[in-house]
Amino acid sequence: MPSDPSSQGPITAILTPIVEHFARHAALPPYEKAIARAEYGAFLLGVCGYAGLTVGPYLPGSWRLGLIAIAGFGLLLVAVGLRGARGPRDVMTIFWLLAFVAGGWWVVVHRLPGLWTNFFGRGFCIGLLCGAAVRFYIALRGLGGDAYGLVADDIDQQEWKW
C-alpha cells in the first residue's frame, strides 16, 4: 500500500514508488515474472538499438561501451524471460497487444505528431513497440513441443546436479 507522500521527504517520496514496484515484481508468479523480464529486456534493446544507430557514431568510446552494456543486460533479460515464459497460447493478449500498437500509432499520428520527431519520444515509442513484439511472440508461441518433451525438460530442470 503506498505511503502518504505529504509526510515524506523528497528523496523518500521518489524512492518509495520504485521500491514498491520492485516488491510487486518480486511477488509475481514465475510465469508473469518471466514475461515482465522479457518485456523490459526488449524495451532496453529497442531503446539502445535506436540510440546506437542514431547517435552511436558521435558518442565517445566510454559512452558506447555503456550503451553496449545496457543492451547486453537487455539481451540477458530477454533470453531469461523467454526461457521461463512457456504457457498456453493467449488469444486475448494477442488481440490487446495489436489494439495497443494500433491505438498507440493513432495517438502518435493524430494527437501527438511531434512525439515521433522528438529523439527521446521516438526512442520511447520504439522501446514500447519492441516490448509489445516480445509479449506478442510469447502469447503466440504457446507451449510448443510434445507433452513428453515438456515433462522431460521440466524434470531435467528440477533435477539436483551432483
Secondary structure as UniProt FT lines:
FT   HELIX           5..7
FT   HELIX           10..26
FT   HELIX           30..54
FT   HELIX           56..58
FT   HELIX           61..84
FT   HELIX           91..106
FT   HELIX           107..111
FT   HELIX           113..117
FT   HELIX           119..141
FT   HELIX           147..158
//
